[in-house]
Amino acid sequence: MAKQKHLSPKAWAELLLLGVIWGASFVSIRIALDTIPVMTSVFHRVFWAMLALWFVVFFRKLPVPRSPRVWFAFGVMGLLNNAIPFSLMAWGQLYIETGLTSILNAMTAIFGVVTAALFFRDERLTRSRVVGVGLGFLGVSIAIGIRNFASFDLQSAAQLAIIAGTISYALAGAWARVTLSDLSPVVAAAGMLTGSTVLILPVTLMVDGVPRLDLPLITWTAIGYYALIATTGAYLLYYRVLAMAGAGNLMLVTLIIPPVAIALGAVLRDEALPPQAFLGFAILALGLLILNRSGTRD
């Protein structure tokens, strides 16, 4: 039987850092959206991150894949991990509450663990992993407000869009492990963002027109954060954790992001931090501890 993938202390540290970086990106994206449209924001995110990563590739003289199979894998990864979820979730947030969006986004962890269990023998769906993910999801739900489930409606196209985005993220983790795990994280991330940029550019031109460059400094600062740090840097961590801990464990980052976003929103934008958030954080931490113990024991 294949040895079960688990989160080592190093993988946990990098996963937590990834959650903090992506959690903070909510604030920067919201600032940018005060000035630029949704698809233009998505294009800025993938385009500048792509350029930065290719600069690193050429500076470090890393080998660039030439195989059509690898470039096809980059295109699929860009579609699954960027183009589909970024676009669907941005559109969905226009029509449903932020709290419900965050709860649905946290379902990526559940879909990720289940998807990995279906495709990989070393990421089995053990009882303790089910309990850990369930507690994590419950903690996120309590922190944001379980009352948001009252507005859940399967007939809502916006809510279905968010769910489709989370499924896309989960499939991306499995696809990356199968097709890109033998590549350098820098090359894998650069190739993926190249694929997503090629896909997103024509949509942006059709929907928003040519992106403006005469933007306020605060907008460029926000773009700089979510493109260079929350995308370039974050995807380097993404592929590192994927290699160390597997696709299912990687998706647990989506349980870390919402509490970080709530806390930073309270500190940086004076948004009220609900009292139940602290209970939610505690339950989330318990779920993560169970997942960690199950990974080292299985």
Disulfide bonds with the S-S distance in Angstrom:
none
